[in-house]
Amino acid sequence: MSSSLERRSNPAAWAAFWLALAGLVLMPIPLFIGLILGGALSIVAAIFAVIGLLKGLARGGTGIAPVVFAAIFIALTWGGISVGGGTVW
């Protein structure tokens, strides 16, 4: 079998995807719990997203789809936090 048929994965991109999704889900919890949990997870997800993007671009753009979705989730989480998500009832 040729190496082009092997399935390539980007673990950093998938880590960013799942962490960003968890941050988005946890962000609406009131009394600053969502701010701490969702905000912290989204910051870690942003770091993994940058790493996953750089690794994906180094391989010719393969495996960056999870990074795109992670970036959307991160933006939604930070947008929600900026309007009071995780802090108010």
C-alpha positions as CSV (number, residue, x, y, z in Angstrom):
1,M,0.0,0.0,0.0
2,S,1.2,3.5,-0.7
3,S,1.5,6.0,2.0
4,S,-1.1,8.3,0.4
5,L,-3.8,5.9,1.5
6,E,-2.9,6.1,5.1
7,R,-5.2,8.1,7.3
8,R,-3.5,11.1,8.7
9,S,-4.7,12.7,11.9
10,N,-3.9,15.9,13.7
11,P,-4.3,15.2,17.5
12,A,-3.7,18.8,18.4
13,A,-6.5,19.9,16.1
14,W,-8.9,17.3,17.6
15,A,-7.9,18.3,21.1
16,A,-8.7,21.9,20.3
17,F,-12.1,20.9,18.8
18,W,-13.2,18.9,21.9
19,L,-11.9,21.4,24.4
20,A,-13.5,24.3,22.6
21,L,-16.8,22.4,22.4
22,A,-16.6,21.6,26.2
23,G,-15.9,25.3,26.9
24,L,-18.9,26.4,24.9
25,V,-21.2,24.0,26.6
26,L,-19.9,24.9,30.1
27,M,-19.8,28.6,29.6
28,P,-23.5,29.4,30.4
29,I,-23.3,28.0,34.0
30,P,-24.0,31.0,36.3
31,L,-22.2,32.3,39.3
32,F,-18.8,32.6,37.6
33,I,-18.5,28.8,37.3
34,G,-19.0,29.0,33.6
35,L,-16.6,31.9,33.3
36,I,-13.9,29.9,35.0
37,L,-14.5,26.5,33.4
38,G,-15.6,27.7,29.9
39,G,-13.0,30.4,29.8
40,A,-10.1,28.3,30.9
41,L,-11.0,25.5,28.5
42,S,-11.3,27.9,25.6
43,I,-7.9,29.4,26.3
44,V,-6.3,26.0,26.3
45,A,-8.3,25.1,23.1
46,A,-6.9,28.3,21.5
47,I,-3.4,27.2,22.2
48,F,-4.0,23.7,20.8
49,A,-5.8,25.3,17.8
50,V,-2.7,27.3,16.9
51,I,-0.5,24.2,17.2
52,G,-2.9,22.1,15.2
53,L,-3.1,24.8,12.5
54,L,0.6,25.0,12.2
55,K,0.9,21.2,12.0
56,G,-1.9,21.0,9.4
57,L,-0.4,23.7,7.3
58,A,3.0,22.0,7.4
59,R,1.4,18.9,5.9
60,G,-0.2,20.8,3.1
61,G,-3.4,21.8,4.8
62,T,-4.6,18.4,5.8
63,G,-6.3,18.1,9.1
64,I,-7.2,21.7,9.7
65,A,-11.0,21.3,9.6
66,P,-11.3,20.6,13.4
67,V,-9.2,23.8,13.9
68,V,-11.8,25.8,12.0
69,F,-14.6,24.5,14.0
70,A,-12.6,25.0,17.2
71,A,-12.0,28.6,16.3
72,I,-15.8,29.1,15.8
73,F,-16.5,27.5,19.2
74,I,-13.8,29.6,20.9
75,A,-15.3,32.8,19.3
76,L,-18.8,31.9,20.5
77,T,-17.5,31.2,24.0
78,W,-15.6,34.4,24.2
79,G,-18.5,36.3,22.8
80,G,-20.8,34.7,25.3
81,I,-18.5,35.6,28.2
82,S,-18.2,39.2,27.0
83,V,-22.0,39.7,27.2
84,G,-22.3,38.1,30.7
85,G,-22.3,34.4,30.1
86,G,-21.1,32.5,33.1
87,T,-21.4,35.4,35.5
88,V,-25.1,36.2,35.8
89,W,-28.3,34.2,36.2
